[in-house]
Amino acid sequence: MPETTQKQLHHLLRLSALPLPTSLAEESRMISDLQSQLQFVKAIQEVDTEGVEPLVALRDETEEGEKEGTIGLEEMRGELEKEE
């Protein structure tokens, strides 16, 4: 993967309405962070997703997941008794 240049970084910062780095050290750190993020995205793009269903929700919407996420009266009673 080609190295991110100072010009590219400044362009992306302007597009994002973010401030330019105030020092060479900060700029170097930003370029390094951006490069790491781009490498991560590239690695994710290479994952074989053949046959994988698209994500519908970020929470478990199965019956088991709903039961696990439900707080009943008994659980509440026990917790409320601990408070004094």
C-alpha beads as a LAMMPS data file, in Angstrom:
LAMMPS data file: protein, C-alpha beads

84 atoms
83 bonds

1 atom types
1 bond types

-500.0 500.0 xlo xhi
-500.0 500.0 ylo yhi
-500.0 500.0 zlo zhi

Masses

1 110.0

Atoms # bond

1 1 1 0.000 0.000 0.000
2 1 1 1.486 3.382 -0.958
3 1 1 2.487 5.726 1.837
4 1 1 0.066 8.545 2.669
5 1 1 1.588 11.908 1.803
6 1 1 1.434 15.196 3.688
7 1 1 -0.611 16.647 0.821
8 1 1 -3.158 13.803 1.034
9 1 1 -3.436 14.180 4.809
10 1 1 -4.032 17.932 4.566
11 1 1 -6.623 17.391 1.831
12 1 1 -8.509 14.833 3.951
13 1 1 -8.377 17.109 6.991
14 1 1 -9.822 20.001 5.001
15 1 1 -12.592 17.780 3.604
16 1 1 -13.364 16.661 7.159
17 1 1 -13.283 20.223 8.503
18 1 1 -10.577 19.155 10.955
19 1 1 -7.635 21.327 11.964
20 1 1 -4.260 20.854 10.346
21 1 1 -1.486 19.474 12.554
22 1 1 0.405 22.061 14.571
23 1 1 3.784 20.294 14.441
24 1 1 5.731 17.842 12.334
25 1 1 5.477 15.266 15.141
26 1 1 1.684 15.581 15.191
27 1 1 1.550 15.352 11.407
28 1 1 3.732 12.244 11.438
29 1 1 1.496 10.651 14.083
30 1 1 -1.635 11.489 12.062
31 1 1 -0.152 9.977 8.896
32 1 1 0.843 6.859 10.829
33 1 1 -2.668 6.534 12.322
34 1 1 -4.286 7.029 8.926
35 1 1 -1.966 4.451 7.359
36 1 1 -2.878 1.934 10.088
37 1 1 -6.587 2.560 9.571
38 1 1 -6.255 2.109 5.817
39 1 1 -4.366 -1.167 6.317
40 1 1 -7.158 -2.354 8.635
41 1 1 -9.815 -1.506 6.044
42 1 1 -7.828 -3.318 3.352
43 1 1 -7.581 -6.408 5.554
44 1 1 -11.339 -6.317 6.222
45 1 1 -12.050 -5.982 2.499
46 1 1 -10.059 -9.157 1.851
47 1 1 -12.256 -11.286 4.148
48 1 1 -14.281 -13.863 2.214
49 1 1 -17.931 -13.089 2.980
50 1 1 -19.393 -15.535 0.470
51 1 1 -22.578 -16.952 1.973
52 1 1 -22.621 -14.592 4.951
53 1 1 -25.988 -12.970 5.564
54 1 1 -25.956 -9.161 5.843
55 1 1 -26.130 -7.706 9.348
56 1 1 -29.658 -6.633 10.195
57 1 1 -29.141 -5.424 13.766
58 1 1 -26.323 -4.880 16.223
59 1 1 -28.141 -6.719 18.994
60 1 1 -29.155 -10.340 19.327
61 1 1 -32.773 -10.437 18.180
62 1 1 -33.185 -14.188 18.540
63 1 1 -35.643 -15.492 21.116
64 1 1 -32.737 -16.521 23.332
65 1 1 -31.158 -13.078 23.008
66 1 1 -34.430 -11.362 23.909
67 1 1 -34.804 -13.552 27.018
68 1 1 -31.228 -12.825 28.048
69 1 1 -31.795 -9.079 27.703
70 1 1 -35.082 -9.050 29.598
71 1 1 -35.113 -8.071 33.253
72 1 1 -38.022 -9.558 35.155
73 1 1 -39.657 -8.600 38.423
74 1 1 -37.712 -11.221 40.374
75 1 1 -34.352 -9.860 39.221
76 1 1 -35.445 -6.325 40.051
77 1 1 -36.772 -7.324 43.466
78 1 1 -33.443 -8.912 44.382
79 1 1 -31.485 -5.840 43.302
80 1 1 -33.873 -3.412 45.017
81 1 1 -33.573 -5.332 48.288
82 1 1 -29.797 -4.746 48.203
83 1 1 -30.365 -0.972 48.209
84 1 1 -30.981 0.670 51.533

Bonds

1 1 1 2
2 1 2 3
3 1 3 4
4 1 4 5
5 1 5 6
6 1 6 7
7 1 7 8
8 1 8 9
9 1 9 10
10 1 10 11
11 1 11 12
12 1 12 13
13 1 13 14
14 1 14 15
15 1 15 16
16 1 16 17
17 1 17 18
18 1 18 19
19 1 19 20
20 1 20 21
21 1 21 22
22 1 22 23
23 1 23 24
24 1 24 25
25 1 25 26
26 1 26 27
27 1 27 28
28 1 28 29
29 1 29 30
30 1 30 31
31 1 31 32
32 1 32 33
33 1 33 34
34 1 34 35
35 1 35 36
36 1 36 37
37 1 37 38
38 1 38 39
39 1 39 40
40 1 40 41
41 1 41 42
42 1 42 43
43 1 43 44
44 1 44 45
45 1 45 46
46 1 46 47
47 1 47 48
48 1 48 49
49 1 49 50
50 1 50 51
51 1 51 52
52 1 52 53
53 1 53 54
54 1 54 55
55 1 55 56
56 1 56 57
57 1 57 58
58 1 58 59
59 1 59 60
60 1 60 61
61 1 61 62
62 1 62 63
63 1 63 64
64 1 64 65
65 1 65 66
66 1 66 67
67 1 67 68
68 1 68 69
69 1 69 70
70 1 70 71
71 1 71 72
72 1 72 73
73 1 73 74
74 1 74 75
75 1 75 76
76 1 76 77
77 1 77 78
78 1 78 79
79 1 79 80
80 1 80 81
81 1 81 82
82 1 82 83
83 1 83 84
